[in-house]
């Protein structure tokens, strides 16, 4: 997979790309990653990429000329791909979307900044706007990093245990349930007996039930979207 990110803060992404899962994916050849400095596509003396909004108001808006040149230049570097803008007005990013993006050969992300992007760029050069949630971060590179990390870990061969991605939070619209490791007793608190039983079928059902209970308790929105849980079925054995 190839991922290109257009941003004012490529160093933030490049530093992350040297670490952990992203670094291993790049080293193994499963990921080609490039962070492109938007200012490289501004040709005035000050490398200006923003200007005051027409009609007045606070803040600055990313200009059309450097952003369009950056998008077209990056698009031409490899196989064409949809261009996605990180924006609070976009489709909500979730685990299902992470899987969707992980199946594509190439991902191009444009990082919003300041008060936003000139609407003409969005109308004619952006295929989709994407939001990581209803909160504000310093710049789009932060949001891009979250998306890149969640997508890359789904690529075949990136994680040491391929099954681990199938048992994480938000798979099957459930949060992950409680996990325990050694020691079996810490101070006065022990590990649930069922996890020490060796009965893998019972353990699997218990983990499922715990995941459902946690989701129902702390994320009612997820629970209502997914409908009845397995542990709600009548006459189900523990």
C-alpha positions as CSV (number, residue, x, y, z in Angstrom):
1,X,0.0,0.0,0.0
2,X,1.1,3.6,-0.6
3,X,0.0,6.5,1.6
4,X,0.6,10.1,0.7
5,X,-0.2,12.9,3.1
6,X,-0.2,16.6,2.2
7,X,0.4,18.7,5.3
8,X,2.0,21.8,6.8
9,X,3.7,19.5,9.4
10,X,5.3,16.6,7.6
11,X,7.9,16.2,10.4
12,X,5.2,15.1,12.8
13,X,4.2,12.3,10.5
14,X,7.7,11.3,9.5
15,X,8.7,10.9,13.1
16,X,5.8,8.6,13.8
17,X,6.6,6.6,10.6
18,X,9.9,5.6,12.1
19,X,8.3,4.0,15.1
20,X,6.2,1.0,16.1
21,X,3.8,-0.5,13.6
22,X,4.3,2.1,10.9
23,X,8.0,1.7,11.0
24,X,7.8,-2.1,10.7
25,X,5.4,-1.9,7.8
26,X,7.7,0.4,5.9
27,X,10.8,-1.7,6.7
28,X,9.0,-4.8,5.5
29,X,8.0,-3.2,2.2
30,X,4.3,-3.5,3.0
31,X,3.9,0.3,3.1
32,X,5.3,3.2,1.1
33,X,4.7,6.4,3.1
34,X,5.3,10.0,2.0
35,X,4.5,13.2,3.9
36,X,4.5,16.2,1.5
37,X,5.1,19.8,2.7
38,X,2.4,22.0,1.4
39,X,4.6,25.1,1.5
40,X,6.8,23.5,-1.2
41,X,4.0,24.2,-3.7
42,X,3.8,28.0,-2.8
43,X,6.0,30.1,-5.1
44,X,6.0,33.5,-3.5
45,X,9.0,34.6,-1.4
46,X,7.2,33.8,1.9
47,X,5.8,30.4,0.9
48,X,2.3,31.7,1.7
49,X,-0.4,29.0,1.8
50,X,-3.2,30.9,3.5
51,X,-5.1,34.1,3.3
52,X,-8.0,36.0,5.0
53,X,-11.5,34.7,4.2
54,X,-13.7,36.7,1.9
55,X,-16.6,38.3,3.8
56,X,-14.5,38.7,6.9
57,X,-14.3,36.7,10.0
58,X,-11.5,35.2,12.3
59,X,-8.7,33.0,11.2
60,X,-7.2,32.2,7.8
61,X,-8.2,29.8,5.0
62,X,-5.9,27.6,2.9
63,X,-5.4,29.0,-0.5
64,X,-6.4,27.3,-3.8
65,X,-3.2,27.6,-5.8
66,X,-0.6,25.7,-3.6
67,X,-3.1,23.2,-2.5
68,X,-4.3,22.3,-6.0
69,X,-0.8,22.1,-7.2
70,X,0.1,19.8,-4.3
71,X,-2.8,17.5,-5.0
72,X,-2.2,17.3,-8.7
73,X,1.5,16.7,-8.2
74,X,1.1,14.0,-5.6
75,X,-1.7,12.3,-7.6
76,X,0.7,12.0,-10.5
77,X,3.4,10.3,-8.5
78,X,1.7,6.9,-8.6
79,X,-1.6,5.1,-9.3
80,X,-4.5,7.6,-9.1
81,X,-6.6,7.4,-6.0
82,X,-9.5,9.2,-4.3
83,X,-8.3,12.4,-2.4
84,X,-9.6,12.7,1.1
85,X,-9.6,15.9,3.2
86,X,-9.4,15.7,7.0
87,X,-12.2,18.0,8.0
88,X,-14.7,18.3,10.9
89,X,-17.4,18.4,8.3
90,X,-16.6,14.9,6.9
91,X,-17.8,11.4,7.2
92,X,-17.1,10.0,10.6
93,X,-14.0,7.7,10.6
94,X,-14.6,4.4,12.3
95,X,-13.3,0.8,12.2
96,X,-15.4,-0.1,9.3
97,X,-13.9,2.8,7.3
98,X,-10.4,1.7,8.4
99,X,-11.1,-1.7,6.8
100,X,-12.5,-0.1,3.7
101,X,-9.4,2.1,3.2
102,X,-7.0,-0.8,4.0
103,X,-8.2,-2.7,1.0
104,X,-7.2,0.2,-1.4
105,X,-3.8,0.1,-3.1
106,X,-3.3,3.8,-2.4
107,X,-4.5,6.5,0.1
108,X,-4.1,10.3,-0.4
109,X,-4.9,12.5,2.6
110,X,-5.0,16.3,2.7
111,X,-4.7,17.9,6.1
112,X,-6.9,20.8,6.8
113,X,-5.6,23.7,8.9
114,X,-6.6,27.2,10.2
115,X,-10.3,27.9,9.5
116,X,-10.4,25.4,6.7
117,X,-9.9,25.0,2.9
118,X,-11.2,27.2,0.1
119,X,-14.4,25.6,-1.0
120,X,-13.4,25.4,-4.6
121,X,-10.7,22.9,-3.8
122,X,-13.3,20.8,-1.9
123,X,-15.8,21.0,-4.8
124,X,-13.4,20.1,-7.6
125,X,-10.3,18.3,-6.2
126,X,-11.5,16.5,-3.0
127,X,-13.4,13.2,-3.4
128,X,-14.4,12.9,0.3
129,X,-14.1,14.7,3.6
130,X,-13.3,12.6,6.7
131,X,-13.6,13.5,10.4
132,X,-12.0,11.6,13.3
133,X,-14.6,12.9,15.7
134,X,-16.5,15.9,17.2
135,X,-13.5,17.6,18.8
136,X,-10.8,20.0,17.7
137,X,-7.1,19.2,17.3
138,X,-4.2,21.5,16.5
139,X,-3.9,20.5,12.8
140,X,-5.0,17.9,10.3
141,X,-1.7,16.0,10.7
142,X,-2.8,14.7,14.1
143,X,-6.0,13.4,12.5
144,X,-4.1,11.9,9.6
145,X,-1.8,10.1,11.9
146,X,-4.7,8.4,13.7
147,X,-6.2,7.3,10.3
148,X,-2.9,6.1,8.9
149,X,-2.0,4.1,12.0
150,X,-5.5,2.4,12.2
151,X,-5.4,1.5,8.5
152,X,-1.8,0.2,8.3
153,X,-2.3,-2.2,11.2
154,X,-5.0,-3.9,9.1
155,X,-2.7,-4.6,6.2
156,X,-1.8,-8.3,5.8
157,X,1.4,-9.3,7.5
158,X,1.9,-6.0,9.4
159,X,0.9,-7.4,12.9
160,X,2.7,-10.4,14.3
161,X,-0.6,-12.1,15.1
162,X,-3.0,-11.8,12.2
163,X,-5.9,-12.8,14.5
164,X,-5.4,-9.9,16.9
165,X,-7.1,-7.4,14.6
166,X,-10.3,-9.5,14.7
167,X,-10.5,-9.3,18.5
168,X,-10.1,-5.6,19.2
169,X,-12.5,-2.8,20.2
170,X,-15.1,-1.8,17.6
171,X,-14.8,-5.1,15.6
172,X,-18.4,-6.3,15.4
173,X,-19.4,-2.9,16.9
174,X,-18.2,-4.0,20.3
175,X,-15.7,-2.6,22.7
176,X,-13.0,-5.0,23.9
177,X,-13.7,-6.6,27.2
178,X,-11.4,-6.8,30.3
179,X,-8.0,-8.4,29.9
180,X,-5.7,-9.9,32.6
181,X,-2.2,-11.3,32.9
182,X,0.2,-12.5,35.6
183,X,0.1,-12.6,38.6
184,X,-3.1,-14.4,39.2
185,X,-3.5,-12.5,42.4
186,X,-2.3,-8.9,42.9
187,X,-2.8,-7.6,46.5
188,X,-6.3,-8.7,47.3
189,X,-7.6,-8.8,43.7
190,X,-7.6,-12.0,41.6
191,X,-8.2,-12.9,38.0
192,X,-11.7,-14.2,37.2
193,X,-11.8,-18.0,37.7
194,X,-13.1,-18.8,34.3
195,X,-9.9,-17.5,32.7
196,X,-7.9,-20.1,34.7
197,X,-10.3,-22.9,33.8
198,X,-8.7,-24.0,30.5
199,X,-12.2,-24.3,29.0
200,X,-11.7,-22.2,25.8
201,X,-15.3,-22.4,24.7
202,X,-16.5,-21.0,28.1
203,X,-13.7,-18.4,28.1
204,X,-14.7,-17.2,24.6
205,X,-18.4,-16.9,25.6
206,X,-17.4,-15.0,28.8
207,X,-15.3,-12.6,26.9
208,X,-18.1,-12.0,24.4
209,X,-20.5,-11.4,27.2
210,X,-18.1,-9.0,29.0
211,X,-17.6,-7.1,25.7
212,X,-21.4,-6.8,25.2
213,X,-21.9,-5.6,28.8
214,X,-19.2,-3.0,28.6
215,X,-20.5,-1.7,25.2
216,X,-24.0,-1.5,26.6
217,X,-22.8,0.4,29.7
218,X,-20.4,2.9,28.2
219,X,-21.3,3.2,24.5
220,X,-25.1,3.0,24.2
221,X,-24.8,4.5,20.7
222,X,-22.8,1.5,19.5
223,X,-25.1,-0.9,21.3
224,X,-28.2,0.5,19.8
225,X,-26.6,0.4,16.3
226,X,-25.7,-3.3,16.5
227,X,-28.9,-4.6,18.0
228,X,-29.3,-7.7,20.2
229,X,-26.1,-9.2,21.6
230,X,-25.2,-12.9,21.7
231,X,-25.6,-13.0,25.5
232,X,-29.1,-11.7,25.1
233,X,-30.2,-14.9,23.3
234,X,-32.4,-17.1,25.6
235,X,-31.1,-20.3,27.0
236,X,-27.5,-19.6,26.2
237,X,-25.0,-21.5,28.2
238,X,-22.1,-19.8,30.0
